[in-house]
């Protein structure tokens, strides 16, 4: 394990976070709010810590293998969340550090689970920082840094693979750094397009910016107690469409730029993703029609909420806690599915679900016809056994960790099974709202400090897709030698 390189890189990440914190500092100064000082103090602390780490751990050996990649990713996400929580505490917006850490982890992991009871009481700079963490975390903190830091070598593909969501991760172009640049350029353009369309719909500039960040990162932090209920149907439809757009594998957008349209239309994950959206929206529309009476309002409410949950964004235009059981069941199932691999969405990912289904189907066929030879194909290409085995193992660990989280937060004996289970599922899949006390109009503030830390790490496990954080916590990984 190249420990010096890990902590040296960690120092660079913290220095970059200091630079990013200048943006909410500027917002605070524009609105002439006193929380500007909290950002200035955090910037100074970040710079001091960052320079100290890069100075102490500077090394000529900059080689990064798989386990260094895992460690860098896991430690970076924990550290930037720990540092990013400071403005909340120093400004007094969230005085309790554990609460602030929960809120910051929720932001960077694009979960959107909140402990804030009155979001309207937060100053503009804090609101901006809270949602900007979604935008940075959506495409990936490390991917963002890879796109702009010149000194990382092409072995950074180990970092890219450790952070990007999905079972099969590769490079769009020969250099991992160039792949990161392409991904972020696409990300920026689509975010800007949504921002402009929301402005054209009459949404205020600050509101448009915040909701564009939340949609792009599929995060879902709102700036009003009832989230998006007060905005126009036009704005709700724009956000619905862009939530779906950001839930699509970004590689497909690159293929569109290269005019490889056939590759896009042959992508089975995309078609299943869209089919799930349409079918779930239709089922819920029929189920809730008696509540909203008109077809237009019913379709809008069901489409928005399905898009929000399947992409794990977590925005809401209605209190779906009050919807019939069938509708809530459909939404709960969608929390597990999530969006496409290579998108900003959370959850298991559609691609992984497809592979699990095909793997089970192949095993059943083998039981019926032991001598037959069958292969699992995805988009016309054969999927090798190591990838299938990895997917199966991932699912087993995923279920195991999910139930551990559920049991740990249930130790409080304070909430209903519905609340605790949906909280565990929502945080682990980076969705945000659940059911019961943690529904769309509720929050996580009533949980104890212990439960909030458990849920914070559940969010990190979900966003990093288990392995980076899991391996980093195993002592034997830190011994010498390659992983």
PEHUCOR-V855015 format. One record per backbone hydrogen bond with DSSP energy under -1.0 kcal/mol. NH is the residue of the N-H (numbers start at 0). CO is the residue of the C=O. If there is no record, write none. Layout:
NH&CO / NH&CO
//
This chain:
2&0 / 5&1 / 6&2 / 7&3 / 8&4 / 9&5 / 10&6 / 11&7 / 12&8 / 13&9 / 14&10 / 15&11 / 16&12 / 17&13 / 18&14 / 19&15 / 20&16 / 21&18 / 22&19 / 24&20 / 25&21 / 26&22 / 27&23 / 28&24 / 29&25 / 30&26 / 32&27 / 35&32 / 36&33 / 38&34 / 39&35 / 40&36 / 41&37 / 42&38 / 43&39 / 44&40 / 45&41 / 46&42 / 47&43 / 48&44 / 49&45 / 50&46 / 51&47 / 52&48 / 53&49 / 54&50 / 55&51 / 56&52 / 61&59 / 68&64 / 69&65 / 70&66 / 71&67 / 72&68 / 73&69 / 74&70 / 75&71 / 76&72 / 77&73 / 78&74 / 79&75 / 80&76 / 81&77 / 82&78 / 83&79 / 85&82 / 88&84 / 89&85 / 90&86 / 93&87 / 99&95 / 100&96 / 101&97 / 102&98 / 103&99 / 104&100 / 105&101 / 106&102 / 107&103 / 108&104 / 109&106 / 110&105 / 111&105 / 120&117 / 121&118 / 126&122 / 127&123 / 128&124 / 129&125 / 130&126 / 131&127 / 132&128 / 134&130 / 135&131 / 136&132 / 137&133 / 143&139 / 144&140 / 145&141 / 146&142 / 148&144 / 155&152 / 156&153 / 157&154 / 159&155 / 160&156 / 161&157 / 162&158 / 163&159 / 178&174 / 179&175 / 180&176 / 181&177 / 182&178 / 183&179 / 184&180 / 185&181 / 186&182 / 187&183 / 188&184 / 189&185 / 190&186 / 191&187 / 192&188 / 193&189 / 194&190 / 195&191 / 196&192 / 197&193 / 198&194 / 199&195 / 201&198 / 202&197 / 207&203 / 208&204 / 209&205 / 210&206 / 211&207 / 212&208 / 213&209 / 214&210 / 215&211 / 216&212 / 218&213 / 226&223 / 227&315 / 228&225 / 230&227 / 235&231 / 236&232 / 237&233 / 238&234 / 239&235 / 240&236 / 241&237 / 242&238 / 243&239 / 244&240 / 245&241 / 247&244 / 249&341 / 251&248 / 253&249 / 254&250 / 255&251 / 256&252 / 257&253 / 258&255 / 259&254 / 260&258 / 264&260 / 265&261 / 266&263 / 270&266 / 271&267 / 272&268 / 273&269 / 274&270 / 275&271 / 276&272 / 277&273 / 278&274 / 279&275 / 280&276 / 281&277 / 282&278 / 283&279 / 284&280 / 285&281 / 286&282 / 287&283 / 290&287 / 291&287 / 292&288 / 293&291 / 297&293 / 298&294 / 299&295 / 300&296 / 301&297 / 302&298 / 303&299 / 304&300 / 305&301 / 306&302 / 307&303 / 308&304 / 309&305 / 310&306 / 311&308 / 312&307 / 313&307 / 319&317 / 321&318 / 322&319 / 327&323 / 328&324 / 329&325 / 330&326 / 331&327 / 332&328 / 333&329 / 334&330 / 336&332 / 337&333 / 338&345 / 339&246 / 341&164 / 342&339 / 343&245 / 347&335 / 348&336 / 349&338 / 352&348 / 353&349 / 354&350 / 355&351 / 356&352 / 357&353 / 358&354 / 359&355 / 360&356 / 361&357 / 362&358 / 363&359 / 364&360 / 365&361 / 366&362 / 367&363 / 368&364 / 371&368 / 377&380 / 380&377 / 382&375 / 387&383 / 388&384 / 389&385 / 390&386 / 391&387 / 392&388 / 393&389 / 394&390 / 395&391 / 396&392 / 397&393 / 398&394 / 399&395 / 400&396 / 401&397 / 402&398 / 403&399 / 404&400 / 405&401 / 406&402 / 407&403 / 408&404 / 412&409 / 419&415 / 420&416 / 421&417 / 422&418 / 423&419 / 424&420 / 425&421 / 426&422 / 427&423 / 428&424 / 430&425 / 433&437 / 437&434 / 438&435 / 441&438 / 443&113 / 446&443 / 451&447 / 452&448 / 453&449 / 454&450 / 455&451 / 456&452 / 457&453 / 458&454 / 459&455 / 460&456 / 461&457 / 462&458 / 463&459 / 465&460 / 466&464 / 469&465 / 470&466 / 471&467 / 472&468 / 473&470 / 476&473 / 477&474 / 478&475
//
